[in-house]
């Protein structure tokens, strides 16, 4: 009985401490630095530029929006640096054609960091025809020397 009371007091104390300290860990510290509507537009445009570059296998254009430490999770695999673009190129070499769009983007940003979520509604064309395809995607970007650069990208195909 005494052990049960101690356990109940410990659980109550843990609950109170969690309620008091959790907001300190989940709320961002005010930085006094906020993004502008132009930042939102530039984040969306960075993603569109990534797709434009991938559509024509243009690594130089990809590098205008990719951070030097860029990596991605796509199709259950991690791709570092240029590996994602090289994978897309290998599909192009096999005759695949991709169409990608950034639909309904949601952007959250401060003056240095941003994340974007959106639905990529497009298609994949192969020898059997064109197949409408959608992906849920997200990315984290960092503003470097005034330019939004993609540091992380994630894509999950919608079943």
C-alpha positions in Angstrom: 0.0 0.0 0.0 2.8 2.4 0.8 4.6 1.5 -2.5 1.3 2.2 -4.3 1.0 5.7 -2.7 4.6 6.5 -3.5 4.1 5.4 -7.1 0.9 7.6 -7.3 2.8 10.6 -5.9 5.7 10.0 -8.3 3.4 9.8 -11.3 1.6 13.0 -10.2 4.9 14.8 -9.8 6.0 13.7 -13.2 2.8 14.9 -14.8 3.1 18.3 -13.1 6.8 18.7 -14.1 5.9 17.7 -17.7 3.2 20.2 -17.9 5.4 22.9 -16.6 8.6 22.2 -18.6 7.2 20.8 -21.9 6.2 24.2 -23.3 9.8 25.4 -22.8 11.0 22.7 -25.1 8.3 22.9 -27.7 7.9 26.6 -28.2 10.6 28.3 -30.3 12.4 31.1 -28.5 11.4 34.5 -29.9 14.2 35.6 -32.2 12.8 38.9 -33.3 13.4 37.7 -36.8 10.4 36.9 -39.0 10.0 35.9 -42.6 8.3 38.0 -45.2 5.8 37.0 -47.9 8.7 37.1 -50.3 10.4 34.4 -48.3 7.4 32.1 -48.7 7.4 32.7 -52.4 11.2 32.0 -52.6 10.8 28.7 -50.7 8.1 27.5 -53.1 10.2 28.7 -56.0 13.3 26.8 -54.7 11.2 23.5 -54.8 10.0 24.3 -58.3 13.5 25.0 -59.4 14.6 21.6 -58.1 11.9 19.9 -60.2 12.8 22.0 -63.3 16.4 21.0 -62.9 15.5 17.3 -62.4 13.2 17.4 -65.5 16.2 18.1 -67.8 19.0 16.6 -65.7 20.5 20.0 -65.0 22.9 19.5 -62.0 24.2 23.1 -62.2 20.6 24.4 -61.8 20.0 22.0 -59.0 23.0 23.4 -57.2 21.5 26.9 -57.3 18.9 25.7 -54.7 20.5 22.7 -53.0 22.7 23.2 -49.9 26.1 21.6 -50.0 24.9 19.1 -47.3 21.7 18.3 -49.2 20.1 14.8 -48.6 16.8 13.2 -49.4 14.6 10.3 -48.4 12.7 9.0 -51.4 11.3 5.6 -52.1 12.5 4.2 -48.8 16.1 5.2 -49.5 18.5 7.9 -48.5 20.2 10.0 -51.2 23.1 12.3 -50.4 24.3 15.2 -52.5 23.7 14.7 -56.2 22.5 11.0 -55.8 18.8 11.9 -56.1 19.4 13.8 -59.4 21.6 10.9 -60.7 18.8 8.4 -59.9 16.3 10.5 -61.8 18.7 10.8 -64.7 19.0 7.0 -64.8 15.3 6.7 -65.2 15.3 9.3 -67.9 18.0 7.2 -69.7 15.5 4.3 -69.6 12.8 6.4 -71.3 10.8 7.5 -68.2 9.2 11.0 -68.3 8.2 12.6 -65.0 5.9 15.5 -64.4 6.0 17.2 -61.0 4.1 20.1 -59.5 4.1 21.8 -56.1 0.4 21.9 -55.2 -1.1 23.6 -52.1 2.2 24.5 -50.5 2.3 25.3 -46.8 5.4 27.2 -45.7 6.5 28.0 -42.2 9.7 30.2 -41.9 11.7 32.6 -39.8 14.5 34.6 -41.3 17.0 31.7 -41.5 15.0 28.4 -41.6 11.9 27.2 -43.4 10.0 24.1 -44.0 7.5 23.4 -46.7 4.9 20.7 -47.1 2.8 20.1 -50.3 1.2 17.5 -52.5 3.1 16.8 -55.7 0.5 16.0 -58.3 2.1 14.7 -61.5 2.7 11.7 -63.6 5.1 9.0 -64.6 5.3 8.0 -68.3 6.9 4.7 -69.2 6.6 2.2 -72.1 3.1 1.2 -71.0 1.8 4.8 -71.0 1.3 7.8 -68.7 0.2 7.1 -65.1 -1.1 9.9 -62.9 0.9 9.9 -59.7 0.9 11.9 -56.5 3.4 12.2 -53.7 3.3 13.9 -50.2 6.5 15.9 -49.9 8.3 18.1 -47.4 11.6 19.9 -47.3 13.7 21.9 -44.9 15.5 24.9 -46.2 18.1 27.3 -44.9 18.7 30.9 -46.0 22.3 31.1 -47.0 23.7 34.5 -48.3 20.1 35.6 -49.0 19.2 32.4 -51.0 16.9 29.7 -49.8 18.7 26.4 -50.1 17.2 22.9 -49.7 19.0 20.9 -47.0 16.5 18.1 -46.7 13.8 16.7 -48.9 11.3 13.8 -48.3 8.9 12.2 -50.7 6.3 9.5 -50.1 4.1 8.2 -52.9 0.4 8.5 -52.3 -1.1 5.0 -52.6 
